[in-house]
Amino acid sequence: MIRPKMLGHLVIRVRDAQRSEDFYVNVLGLDVRGRTRGGKMRFFTSNPDIDHEIAVAEIGEDAVGPFENQVGLYHMAWELADMDELKDAYQVVLANNVDIAGFGDHGVTKGLYIRDPDGIEIELFALAPEFEKTPLEEIPTGGSRLGAAAG
């Protein structure tokens, strides 16, 4: 039996590596760890103690997908420190016109689902046991409510 210690990294295919870099750095706050010659791949981390958690591989503007009814990645999830960071993330998402895919209320965790420029879904979540019994829509975020933009 194989027993991995942890997931080392995830590589996703994107249409434009620079556009993805702009998103993952300027919106998601990841650091660039490296680029391949020609820049077709970019490597990002949220943790300075590891090389990278995610990489993007450019495949061109005419690439199709992602499709909801196709086998493949559903979403990746990035854990935030607490609900204050999740609230701040919501404001960053709104300020940058990022596509909001939805909201997740999983009891002790609350999540915001967004899409990157290629439509790949990303969950931003916080462990918040103090809000376990509080519906997500009741958690205020700077004058609006987390969940108010859900359609």
N, C-alpha and C positions, 0 to 999 in steps of 0.2 A: 504494500500500500504506500502511495506517495503521501507525504505529510508536509505540505508547504508551511513555512514559518509565517509568511504574510504575502500579500500581493505586492510584487515589486514595482510594476508600473502598468499603465494602460496606454495603448497607441490607438489613436483614432484617425481616420481618413477625413481630410477636409478639402475644400475647393481651393482655398487661398491661405497659405501658411502665414503671411504677414497679417492678413485680416484676423486670423485666429489668434496670432500673437497679441495683437492689439486688444482683443477681447479678454484673453486669459490673463494678461498683465494689468490692463487698465480697469477692467470691471471686476474680475475675480481676484486680483491682487497677487497672482503667482509671480515667481521670479523665473527669468529665463536662465536655464542651466547651460544651454548650448544650442548650436545650430550646425547642421551638416553643411558641407561645401555646397554652394548653390542655394542654400536656405530652404530646401524642400522639406526638411524635417526640423522641428523645434522641440526642445525639451524643457519642461516646466516643473517647478517644485513649490510647495508651501512650507517645506521643512528643510532648513539648511543642513540638517544632519544626514540627509540622503541625497542621492544623485538626482533622481526625478521620479515623480509619481505619474506624470502624463506626458505624452509626446503627441505631436500632430504630424501627419504625413500628407503633403500636398499632392492631390491627384488631378486637379484641374477644374475649371469653372463649369464644364459641361457634365460633371459627375451627377448621377441621380441619387435620390434618397436624402435623408433616411425615410423609411416607410414604417408606419405604425403596425401594419399587418405582415411584417417580414421578420424572420428570425434574425436576431442580432442584439446589439446593446439597447437596453431600454433607457437607462440613465446611469450616470455616475453620481456619487454623493460626496460632498465635502462637508465635514463637520466643522462648525463654528464654535467658539468658546462658550457662548451663552446667548440668551435671548436678546440682550442688548446688541450683540453683533448681528444677529439675524434681523433685527429691526433696522439696523444701519444698512445691512445688505439690501433690504427691501428698498430703502431710499436711493441707494446707488443704482439699483435696477431701474427704478422709475426715472431717475435723472439721466440715465443713458439709453432710455427707450428700448430696453432689453425685453424680448418677448417672454411674457409670463405664461408658463404652461399650466400652473395650478398651485395648490397649497395642500400640504399634508399634515394632518393632525393624527399622530400616532400615540396619543396619550402622553407618555413621558418625553417624546421627541416631537418637535414642531418643524415643519419644513416648507421651504419655498422652492418651487420647481420653475426653472427658467430654460431657455433654449439659447445655445451659442449661435453664431452667425450662420452655421450650416444646418441648424435645426436639431442638433444633438442636445438631448435633455440632460440637465444638471440639477441635482437636488442640493440645496444649501439647508443644512439642518442644525439644530441645537438640542442637546439633551437638557430638558427643562422640567425636572420632576415637580417643581413648585407650581407649574402650570398644567399638571396632568389632567385635572378635572375642568380646566378652563378651555372652552372652545376657542379655536384659533381666531375666529372673527372677533372675539372679545378682547384680544390683546392689542392695545393701541400702539400706533407707531407714528409719533410726531405729527399729530393732527389728523392722520388718516388711520385706517385700521388695516392690519395685516390681513389680507384676504378680500379687502374691498374691491380690488381690481380683478378678482377672479370672475371669469365669464361662464 
